[in-house]
């Protein structure tokens, strides 16, 4: 049986996708110069706040998922009994 290749199996496609994400990030940061942000708190008005907030939230979410996996994961031979 032959394994089907996906779009992410080609390193060239992964590199293009990563470049696309970085270009989108730069465009959003540039667009922030032209958009007036109406934040509720004083910290909301700093340049790049939402990008930093989103990144920190993403990192916290990953660590929380890893910790939850360690708590809920069963031993490898659990079903072999």
Long-range contacts (C-beta under 8 A, 24 or more apart in sequence): 25-51
